[in-house]
């Protein structure tokens, strides 16, 4: 989907034009006059705005404002909690800025009933918790800004506000920083909604079975996190990696069996080779020489099984970020694995044929030793087979085989 930025921002500006203008910066042409002992006020388009200084604790108790204040700016006041004594006297406000303070928690009762409050700016605080019934005290809230609060995630208490349209600055991972959440129903109401970043449960396959990222909570509560469409890393972290992990869990576990089979094959065939070539009497027998050679081939196949269990296609899918040069690594890895597999397979099959031939001649011509497969002949055949197998398998290094 296309980035929704150029569609969403005009919408926000159309809905809250005057609010964002004030939030961005006070106009230098505005006239500010004292309207209370601690506040300066200005009027723009019949909206009264107040910027107040609450640097002294005793100022809170004696605070007062005109009744028609639309915008109240309490930013940069070094507050460590929401000033309930001030807000109790500001029931008419529609925009409240508490930006740049040190608010860590919003306890129940910190906010009185502010039925007209539409926009709340809590950016650049230290917010971690917001307790209490938000729907009761802020029933008309439409927009909240949490930019700069790295340890705060909105819960259902906030997300289920009936009038809430957007939330700014949510951070829940490195890949999804300063995310902008927009009410999904609002996005769907536009004629060009197909070009916007609209997310719902359908974007999360098997959402009940797979443990997706935090974004699924927001989507289920009716919000579309815009950062999933704007940043590929965020989308991969929230949806791609959890899906791939769940999808490949069973195949990856099945490949663990290769460790068991491979290790068992290496150990048992090593015993066979050790006994066969370690015994002087067995070394004199053509059949045991061939059996020992098959054991060597099976040791190589055991090593191959262990390596293929470690680096599988599922490993590269799930941990793609750990292999920045995946194509180069896979090509080299597969080439090496191909040499081991091809060499062992060709030699093992050829040796099995020689062993079968040796047994056949020994049975059919049991009374004629001259017709049997001699040890010297078998050894020369093994040398030829190993040479041909290695030459064929190593040819891929030199691009001699297409």
Secondary structure by P-SEA (a helix, b strand, c coil): cccaaaaaaaaaaaacaaaaaaaacccccbbbbbccccbbbbbcccbbbbbbbcccccccccccccccccbbbbccccccccaaaaaaacccccbbbbccccccccccccccccccccbbbbccccccccccccccccccccbbbbcccccccccccccccccccccccccccccccbbbbccccccccccccccccccccccccccccccccaaaaaaaaccccccccccaaaaaaacaaaaaaaaaaaaaaaaaaaaaaaaaaaaaaaaaaaaaaacccccccaaaaaaaaaaaaaaaaaaaaaaaacccaaaaaaacccccaaaaaaaaaaaaaaaaaaaaaaaaaaaaaaaaaaaaaaaaacccccccccaaaaaaaaaaaaaaaaaaaacccccccc
